[in-house]
Amino acid sequence: MTVSGREILDDVTWLIGPGDRFGIVGANGAGKSTLLKLIDGSITPTVGHVNIGKTVKFAVLSQRLDELEKLGKYKIKEVLSRYKPSYIVDGKEVTPGQLMERLGFESAQLMTPIRDLSGGQKRRMQLLLILLDEPNVLIMDEPGNDLDTDMLAVMEDLLDTWPGTLIVVSHDRYLLERVTDQQFALIGGKVRHLPGGVQDYLDMVEAIKNGKGLPADTPGFAGTGSSSAKSGKGKAAPSVRFADSSLVRGSQ
């Protein structure tokens, strides 16, 4: 994948299956946001392909709040009225209003226009509307932005019990290791598995500073050529495969 003449991803093959909870770390400018856009199909790779299962329903919590701009003139109550009257959260039936209160809003704020919310409140409203939309794949780009410690804890609790596939990019090590089961680093144009968690990434960064090379690619995630599609000289075309419930996880 090349952006503005700069190679962001090189020969990456990655399978993401139902219920996977993956965290992604990397330096600023490494291409993490580009990777997320490739995953959800917002952009297409310059080489290779992205396969997305037919039942996949994406929702993206981005660093920007543009999604709320078109709702600015509407009151919170008006926006919530567009959704179902009840949802199952943590095995219990809750209303959108109750979920809103769980995210730190007060019932009196139902009459507040979206445009009058603070940055932190808009971030929480953004998360609320995404959850009410019931996606089965949730992509979160720096979800901790604009949230205080208490609200971060609430978000973490909600994500702990969220049943779908979760992909999180964050510089917050605690958040990443709390809500995801496996972590990966985008470094050197590869998506590298971090079996030891974020500490493995920090060790890689330190090794680079000390003039040492990166470790070998982790089989099955970066540069392995495990896809069946071939591209030139018998080499497997780089790909991202997003499986749905009708596919066998781990199959190629």
N, C-alpha and C positions, 0 to 999 in steps of 0.2 A: 504494500500500500504506500503510495507516494502522495504527499501533500505539498503543493507549492515547490516542487522539485526536490523535496526532502523525504527520504525513505523513513516511514514511521514503523511499518511492520514488514518483516521479511520471512517468507516461507513458514507461516504460522498455521498449524492445524489444531483445532480445538473443538471438542465435543461438549456441549452443555445440555444436560438432561433434566427431566422433570424433577422438581424438588431440590435441585442443586443450590447451594448457598455459597457463592464465590465472592471473595474480596480481592480487589486489585489495587496495588500500590505502584508508584513510579514517580520519577522526578517531574517537576513542572515542565511542560513542553514535550514530554516523552510520547504523548499521543493517546493518553487514557480516554479523553473525551471522544477522540476519533474512533477508538476501539469500540466504545459504547454505541456510537452511531452506526458502525459496521454491524454490530450485533443485532440492533433493532431494525436494520434495513433502511435507515435514513440516508445513508450513502452506500455506494457500491465500491468494492475493491478494484484497484486498477489491474490487478492480476488475481486469478482465483475466483472463489465464489462463497456465498453465505447461503446455507440451506436452513429455512425456517419451517418448522412443523405447521401443519394446517390449523391446529387447534390453539396455537400460541396467540395470546392476547397481551401485548406489551403495555406497560405504563412506565413513564420516565419522570423521575424527580430530578430536574436539572438544576444547575447552579443559578440559573436565571429564573425570574418570576414572570416571564412573558405570558405564560399560560393563564395567569389571573387578570391580565390587562383587559381582556374582552369582557370580563365579568365585573369590572370596576364599579359600574353604576348600580349594580344589583345589591340588595341587602343579603346578609348571610342566610336569613330565613328563606328568601326567594330562591337562592341557589340550592339549598338543601332540599327544597320541595321537589326538585327535578329527579331525585333519587328514590329508591325503594324505601318503604316505611320502616323496615327492620332488617337487621343483618345478624349473622352469628359470629361473635368474636369471643375467643377463649371458651367456646362451648356454650355461651350464653347469648340470648337474643337481646340486641341493643338497637336503639333508634339512632339515626344520624345525629340528632341533638345530644344524645348521651355520649356518643363517640366524640363529638365536638368538645364536650365538657371534659372528657378524659384527656384531651389534648390541650387543656389549660384555658379554654374559653368559658365565659360565664353566660348563663341563659339570657341575661340582659343585652348581650352583644348580638343577639339574633337580628336586631333591627339596624345593625351597623353596616354601611356599604363596604364592599370589599376594598375599594380604593382608600378608605380611611384607616385600614389596619396598618400596624407597624410592620417593619421588615420581618421580625420574628413571627408575628401573627400570620403574615402572609405565607411564610414558610410552613407553618403548621396547617394552615388552611389548604395549601397545596398538597400536603401529605394526606389530609382528610379526604379531599375530593378524589385523589388517586385510589385510596382504599375503598371508597364507596363505589368506584367504577369496577371493582372486582376483577382486576387483571390476574393472569396466572404467571406472568413474568414481570417482576418489578426491578427496574434499573434505577439506581440512585447514584447521582454524581455529587459528591461532597454533601451528604444529607445533613450534616451537623452545622452547616452555615447558618448563622443568625439564631441558633437555639442555645438557651442557657443550660446549665447542668441538669436542672430538674426536668426540663422538656426533653433533653437527650435521653434521660433515663426512661421517660414515658415512651419515647419512640422505640427505644431498644426493647422494652417489654412487649410492645405491639408487634415488632418484627420477630421476636422470639417465637411467637405462636402463629405467624403468618405462614400459610401452608404452601405457597407457590415457590417458584424459582426466584432466587434473589441474587442480584449482581450489584455489588457496592464498590464504588471508588471513594477512597477517603484517605486523608493524611492522619486521621485519628486512629492510632493503633488499637486503643482499647475498644472503640466502637467496632472496628473491623473484625477483631478477633472475638468479640462478643456475639455479633449477629451472623457471622459466616462460619462455615465449617472448614473451608479450604481457602488459602490465600495464594495469590499469584502476583508476580512482578512483571511489569512491562519495562524491559531494560534491554538495550542493545538490539532493538527490533524484534525481540522474542517475548512470548508470554511464558514465563518460567514458574513452574510450580514451587511453592515454598512449604515443604513438609514440616519445617520447624517454625512456621509462622512468620510474622513480620521480621523477626530477628534474622532470619536467613537473608532477607533483602538488605537489611542494614549491614550484614557481613559482606554481601556482594559489593555494596557501595564502598565499604572500607577497603576491600581488596582492589577495586579499581583505583582508588586514591593512592594505594601503595604500589601501583604499577603491575598488579597481578591480573591474570586473565580471568574471565568469567568461567564458572563451572560448565560442564557439558550440558546440552539441552536435556530437559526432562522428557523421557519417552511419552508419546501420546499427546503432548500439549504444544510443543514448539519444534518446527523443523524436522518432524519425524517422517513425513511423507506417508502417513497412515491412510489418507483418503484414497479412494479407488480411482478418482479422476487423475489422468496423467497429463503432464504438460512438458513437452520437449525432453529428449534424451532419457525418457522413462522416469523422470522425476515427478513425484506426486504434486498436483497443483495445491497451493496453500488454500485452506478453507476454514470456515467456522460453520459448524453444524449445530443447529438448535432443534433438538428433538422434541416431539410432543408425546403424549401418552400412548400413541399408537406405535411408537418405535421402541425397540429394545435398547435400554440404556447401555452405553459402552460399545454398541455394535458399530461397524464401519460399513 
